[in-house]
């Protein structure tokens, strides 16, 4: 049996311990905001937080989360508008939208550790997240806006 907390709710399952967190979250917790894309931790679409740290959920087994806390895109806020999500809307960041949950999770982790990132800080933190639509300038602008809004709510 695997027991972990997902978005503040304790979940126990008889899932195979080698099941990637991505599939555990989608199939056992029923949360489909986290996306599958490359399956090799190369694109960042599957990013979730494990104890507050961004991870690529497609390659980390659920056994690594035993007794730990996972946060998915659904868990960032009660109303779906965390400061980062709001900034994403304000800057019209999504184009196709497929990578955006992972982008938002990485940006949220960045701002938790660095509340006033420079462009270089953003580029480094977001380098593992690929956007096929090329919305990188809007992503950077949204992160700066979220940082300002978090500082001055």
N, C-alpha and C positions, 0 to 999 in steps of 0.2 A: 504494500500500500504506500502511496505517495501522498503526503500532506504538505500543502503550501498555502500561502495567502495570495489571492489574486484580487487586486483592486480593493483591498480591505476585507475581503470575504474568505474565510477558511474553506479550503476544498480538499477532500480526500478522495482518492481514486485508486483503482487497481490497475492503472495504466502500466505498460511496460516501462521500467525505469530508463530505458534508452530512447524512449519517445522524445523527439525534439520538443522543447518548450512551445514552439510555434503550434504544433499539432495538438499538444495538450490544451493550450489556451483555446484554440478554435473548436476542437472536438469534445473535450471534457468540460470546459467552462462555458462553451457556447458563445465566445466572444470573437467576432469575425473581423474586427478592425485591423488586426495585425495581418499583414499580407505575406504570402509566399511568392517569391520571385526566382532568385537564382539557386537557392538551396545549398549554397556554398559559402555564405557569409561575405559575399563580395559586393552586394548592392545596397544593403541597409534597409530594404523595404520591411523587413521583419523585426526591426528594432523594438525592444521592450526594455524596461528597467528591471534589474534584479538587485534588490536592496539599494535602489537609487542609482545604480550604474547602468549605462546603456550596454546591451548585449545583442548579439545577432541570434535570435531565438530559433533560427532554422538549423543551427548546428550544436546548440547547448542542450544536453539531455535533461529531462525533467528531474532526474535524480540529483542534479546539481542544485535544484531549487528546493529540495527537501527541507522543510522547516523555515524556508526563506519567504521573502515578499516579492511578488511580481506586480509591476504596474504596466498596464497596456494603455493604448490610446483612449479607451473607454474610461479609464480610471483617472485621467488627468484632472477632471472637474466634474461636479455634479450636474452641471447644465450644458456641458460640451463646449464651454468657452473659457478655457484657461487663458492666461495672458498671451501665450504663444499662439493658441488657436485663434484668438481674436485678431492678433496681428496678421496671421495668415490670411484671414478674411479681408481685413482692411487693405492689404497689399495685393489682393487677388493672386495669391501665390499659385494655387493649383491650376494646372492645365488639364492633363488627363487625370491627375489625382492619385494614381496608383502608388507612388512612392511616398505620398505625403504623411501617412501615419508614422512611418519610420523617420522621415525628416523632422517631424514635430517632436518625436520622442528624443531624437539626438539633440535638437535645439533646446528642449526643456532641460535635459541633463547638463548641457553647456551652461545655461543661465543659472542653474542651481550651484554650479561650482565657480562660475565667473559671471557675476551680475553686470559687468561692464566690459564685454568683449570688444576687442578691436576687429577690424576686417580680417587680419591675419589669424586671430584666435578663432574666428568663425570658420574661416577656410580650413584650418587644421581640424577643428572639431567635426565639421560636416564632410570632410574629405571621403569618408567611408560610405556616404549616402549618394547614390547615383540618381539623377533626374534625367530621364531620356528626353524630356521636353525642354530642358535647359533653363529652368526658372531660377537659376542660381542668384542672379542679381536681386530678384524679388525675395528670395529666401533670406539673403543677407540683410536686406532692408527690413524685413519683418522681424528678424532677430533683434536688430537695433531698436525697433519700435517696442517690442516686447520688453526689452531690457529697460528702456525709459519708463514704460508704463508700470513695470514691477517696482521701480524705484520711487515713482510718484503716482501712486494709484488714484 
